[in-house]
Amino acid sequence: MPSDPLPSAIQSALAPHFDAFRSAVAGTSEQIRSSLAELDSDVGSRLAREEAGLGGFADGCIDVERFAALATGQSKLTAGAKPTLEAAQKVLMEINQAGAELNQLRFDGGDLLQEVHAALASVGRAFGAARVAELARTGSFRKKEHGGLLKAYPYPQWNARERRLAPPLVIHCSGKDLHAGALSLFLDGDAKLVLVVDGVCPPALLARLISPGIFVVQGDESAPLEAMLAWKGPGIAALVHDQAARFVHDPEGGASIAERLRLDFLPEAPKPRALGGLSAGQQLEDLQHLTALAGSAAAPAPASIPANGAASAPATPVDKLAAFLLARAHLDQE
């Protein structure tokens, strides 16, 4: 999946998590390699013994491998597990060779849900390969039922352990195409999403994703990605332009949402235009929602520069409410 190069600070934050996933994939691949070596050794030794016992009687008349399986009580499926194990190992090797690029998606508009589902299904092939290998080892693999796991393993089928092990998914996207609310479907287990947003986007892009157990970061390249990635739970970060809201919601920050949410910058009401599938009115609602969650004491006033160029005094909650109402009136006239 093609993507843009990541800024070095973001690469540094993500690298340990990508490396941990690749290490787990490599470990599983090595286990499969050991199983293949053991299988080759066992089959070779067994066939040699059976051929010696049958002597010339077997030449051209008896399938020695089938005979050996019957004679020893070993199932035919176990005897034929090698191709399945090799196919699973091949998938794991491909995933490991892809490196961090596997976990990056370039979204250029269209159906965000479909694109993310496809990206995660590709990552999930690692889990599918591990499952297929285990099924092959135990003689439970059925190609018709399980073969598709090597091609795609959709996120809804991942179990709790797999959702904890998955590496972060980086989504490169244009702000005008992005409706982030749809991403709530993927915030489970230890799932982490990082949005690298190009251009202007809705000012409170991630406001609706704030909830008690989700680490949410919206800011610039200095945003605390490491803290979000270290959180043992779902998290999402968006790196946005300088006129979008900047905030951090840390689930461990306190008992109340006002304690957990730090609002560093709140922009003025948005211009009357749609972005990311959201009307200007919806963008305004998201800003109000963010302000309400933070509480009036924690929320900085929107920046305001009068005509003479001097900064105005900080707005009171009443001033902010008036500004929102005026913005609404302006939108109604458009």
Secondary structure, 3 states (H helix, E strand, C coil): CCCCCCCHHHHHHHHHHHHHHHHHHHHHHHHHHHHHHHHHHHHHHHHHHHHHHHHHHHCCCCCHHHHHHHHHCCCHHHHCCHHHHHHHHHHHHHHHHHHHHHHEEEECCCCHHHHHHHHHHHHCHHHHHHHHHHHHHCCCCCHHHHHHHHCCCCHHHCCHHHHHHCCCEEEEEEHHHCCHHHHHHHCCCCCEEEEEEECCCCCCCCHHHCCCCCEEEEECCCCCHHHHHHCCCCEEEEECCCCCCEEEECCCCCCCHHHHEEEEECCCCCCCCCECCECHHHHHHHHHHHHHHHCCCCCCCCCCCCCCCCCCCCCCHHHHHHHHHHHHHHHHHC
